[in-house]
Amino acid sequence: MSKQPNYTEAFEELREIVTEIEKGEISVDELSAKVKRAVLLIKICKDKLKATEGDVNQILKELEGENEQ
């Protein structure tokens, strides 16, 4: 089983899928699999962005706490 792509890899693969769809390079037979893969890639990107947002918010709270002392 292959490893889950990181954000950059997932985003790039998603861009490739969108480009293929826009150019009409995907057959009807492949379309369902590509759309399912795109949904998975979107979820990976959203999860990473939410995690990063949480990390940044935590860092900002810590910095605000240091400034108040």
N, C-alpha and C positions, 0 to 999 in steps of 0.2 A: 504494500500500500504506500502511495506517495505521501509526502508530508504536505500539510496545509500551507498554501502560499502565504507570504507576508503581505502587508498592505500594498506595497509597490508592485509586487508580482501579480496580485489579484487585480489591481487597477489596470495594469497594462494588458492583462489577458481580457479583461472586460472591454477595454477599448478596441482590442482586436476583434472581438465578437461583434461589437456594434458596427465597426467598419465593414466587416464581412456582410452583415445584414443589410447595411445601407447600400453597398455595392451589388447586392444580389448574388453574392458568391456562395451562399448557403442553399443547398437543395432543401426541398420540403422534407425529405427524409431526415436531414440533419437538424432541421430547425428546432424541433422539440428538445433534443439533447442540448443544443446550444443555449436555448432559453433557460433550461434547468440549470446549466452550468453558470449562466449569468446571474441567476437568482442566488446561487450559493456564493458567488464572488461578491455580489452586493452585500450580502449578510456579513461576510468576512470584513469588508471595508467598513461597514457601519459599526460592527462590534469593536474594531480597532480604534475608530474615531471616538466612540463613546468611552473606551478605556483611556485613551489619551486625554480626552476632556476631563475625566475624573482625576487623572494624575496632575494635570495642570491646575485644576481647581484646588487640589490638596496642597500643592506647592505654594499657590497664591495665599491660601489661608495661613500656612506656616510663615510666610513672609510678613503677612499682616500682623501676626502674633508677635513676631520679632520686633516690628516697628513700634508696637504699642508698649513694649517694655522699656 
